Amino acid sequence: MLNYALGIIEVQGYSVALAVADSACKASDVKLAAMDCNAPALGDRANIPLMVQIKLIGSIDDVQVALEVAKRKALNYNEEKDILTHIITRPYEDLQKLINVGKVKIK
C-alpha cells in the first residue's frame, strides 16, 4: 500500500479543470499528479463536450480539503451532477503505474 491519498475530480471543460486544479493546489499541500480528458456520456450533445479528470496526491486530510475546494470552484461553472469526486486512501501499489498516466502531459 502507498502512504498517501489519491484524490480525483472530474469536471466539464479544460479551462474549468485548470481553474479547479489551481484552487485545489493552492488550498492545501497536494501535488497535481495527472490530468486526463475524454468525451462525456452525451458526447457532442453535452453543454461542454469534454470531461477532464484531475488527479491529486497528498495526505488524506490535504486531499480531502483540496477536493472540497475544487468542487466549490467547479460549481461556479458546472452543474453538480456533472462533477465527480473520489478519494482513495493508501492506494494499492500497482495503481502507482496508472496515477501519473494522462493525455495532458505535465513536465
Rosetta blueprint (number, residue, H / E / L):
1 M L
2 L L
3 N L
4 Y L
5 A E
6 L E
7 G E
8 I E
9 I E
10 E E
11 V E
12 Q E
13 G L
14 Y H
15 S H
16 V H
17 A H
18 L H
19 A H
20 V H
21 A H
22 D H
23 S H
24 A H
25 C H
26 K H
27 A H
28 S L
29 D L
30 V E
31 K E
32 L E
33 A E
34 A E
35 M E
36 D E
37 C E
38 N E
39 A L
40 P L
41 A L
42 L L
43 G H
44 D H
45 R H
46 A L
47 N L
48 I L
49 P L
50 L L
51 M E
52 V E
53 Q E
54 I E
55 K E
56 L E
57 I E
58 G E
59 S L
60 I H
61 D H
62 D H
63 V H
64 Q H
65 V H
66 A H
67 L H
68 E H
69 V H
70 A H
71 K H
72 R H
73 K H
74 A H
75 L L
76 N L
77 Y L
78 N L
79 E L
80 E H
81 K H
82 D H
83 I L
84 L E
85 T E
86 H E
87 I E
88 I E
89 T E
90 R L
91 P L
92 Y L
93 E H
94 D H
95 L H
96 Q H
97 K H
98 L H
99 I H
100 N L
101 V L
102 G L
103 K L
104 V E
105 K L
106 I L
107 K L
